Amino acid sequence: MSGGGKGTVVDALRRRHPELAWSVSFTTRKPRPGEVDGVHYHFVDDATFDAMVDDDSFVEWAHVYGHRSGTPREPIENWRAGGRDVLVEGDTQGAFAFKVAYPDSVVVFLKAPDLASQRERLMARGTTGEDLERRMAVSERQIAEAACFDAVVVNEDVDETIRQVERLFSLSEQDPEQRIDPN
């Protein structure tokens, strides 16, 4: 969910758990202020992205708010083969595709406490006008899809949200039978 706090939570998890492999997605959108190529995303043009799609280089990719984003396959395959846990940030479409590709993965839906909070978060990062309204409209569909995730975490307090996500991943490592069944 756009404005749910994925980036904030992922950044904190990366700092606290350097043992996690971090998959940097590719995107055709322009960087936001403060974003660094190769750190936050790999920013590429349409032709490069098309070539990667043609080469089956993505675990998943999708059209997202007027651009395309995708999760690269090769690093994830390498990390998994080496026994590392991989942290991926994505939208609902990507989460579903990732779960199909890797059924043992744990997908968590981060949600703002309410739509007003979500709107404030999006505006604070510079999202305005049509883009803001489009993201808010998509949120209703995404909230309905949240029931298909392994877990839903309401991100009201970022420190508590991080602790909840850490507990979910700890649970999944200790006993896969304790995972939340979305069905």
N, C-alpha and C positions, 0 to 999 in steps of 0.2 A: 504494500500500500504506500503510495507516494505520500510522504510526510509522516509515516509511521515511526520513523527513527531507525531504519535499517542501517544507514551509513554510520550513525553515531554509535549504535550498539556493536556493529562489526569492527569499527575502529578500536573501541574499548577491548573487545575480545582479542583482537590481534595484539594489542599492547600487553594484555594480561596472559596470553597463551601463545608465546612465540613458536611453540611446537606445532601449532596448526598451520597447514599449508594454506595459502591465501590465493584464490583464483581471481585474477584481474580480468574482467570482461572486456570485450571489444565493443566499441560504439561508434556510430556515425554522427553523433551529436557533437556540438562544440563544447569545449570545457567550460564549466562554471568557474567563477572566481575562486582561486585557491586550489583547484584541481590540477594534479600533475599527471602528465602522460606516463603510463607505465606503473603508476602508483594507484591512482583511483580508477582509471580505465586506460585502455589502449585506444586512443582516438585515431580513427582511420577514415579515409574517404569511401565513397560508395563503391568504387571499382575494387578497392582492396577487400572490402567486406563481401562483395559479390564473388570474388575469387575464392575466398575462404568458405563461403557457402557451397560453391561448386566442388571444392576439395573435401567436403564433409569435415571441416575443421572444428565444427561446433558440436557440443553435446546438445545444446538448444540455442535457438535464436528466435527473435520476434521483433515485430514492429511495435515500438513503444513511443507514444506521444510524438509521432512525426519523424522518428529516426529508428534505426535498428540497433539492437544490442545482442550480443551472444557470448556464451561461455565456452572458452576454448577446450577442446577435447584432450589434446596431447598432454599438457601438464597434469591434468586430473588423473588420467590413466597412469602416468608415471608415478605420481604420489601414492595413488591407491596400491599400485603394484609394490611399492616400497613400504606399505603398511602405515602410511601417514593419514591422519584425518584431514579433510579438506573443508575449508570454510568458503561458502559461495553466497554472494548477495544477489538477489534477483527479484523479479516481479512474480505475480501469480502464474502467468503462462510458463515462465521459466521453471518455476518450482514444480509444476506438474510434469513437464518434460523431463526434468532432472530425476524425479521420482520414478518415472518409467525406465529411464536409462540405468539408474542405480537404486533398485528397490530397497536396499538396506539403508539408504540415506534417511536422515531426519530433517523434515522441512517444518520450519516454524514461521507462523504468520505474526508479524509485529503490527500492532494496531494502535493508532492514536486513541486517547480516551473517548473522544467524541469528534464530530465533524468540525466544530468550531476550533478546537485545538489543532486539528489537522490543517485547517485553512491558515491559522496563525503561523504554524511551522513552515508551510509552503511559502507564505508571504515573507517570512523572515529570511529565507534563503533566496529571495528575489523572484519568485514565481508570481506573475501577475497576469491580468487580462484573460485572453482566451485560453492560454495554457493553464492558468489556475482553474478556470471553470471546467475545462476538459478533465483535468486530474480529479477534481471533486466529483464529477459525474461518474467517472470510472470507479471511484471508491465504493460506491454502493454495490456494484457487481463484485468487486474484490472482497468486500465484507461478506457477501453471500457465499463466496467460494472458500472462505476461511475454514469452514467446517470440514473441508477435504484435507486440511493440513494435519500433520501429526500433533501439533499443538498451536494454540493461539495465546499470545502474550500481549496484554494491554500495556502499552508503554506510557505510563503516567509519570513514574519516577525512574529516570534512566539507570540509577544505581541498582534499584530493585529489579528492573527489567533485565539487566546484565546478570544478576544473580539467578534469576529464574531461568534464563537461557543456559547458563552454566550448569544448573541442576538438570535440565532436560538432556543435555549432552552427556553429562556424567551418568545419568540413568541409562541412556541408550548404550553406553559402553559396558556397563556392569551387567545389565539384564535386558536384552532386546525384547523379551516378553512383556516388560513393563511399559513399553512404548504406548502412546495413546493411539488407539485404533480409530481412524476417521470414519469407519463404516458402522 
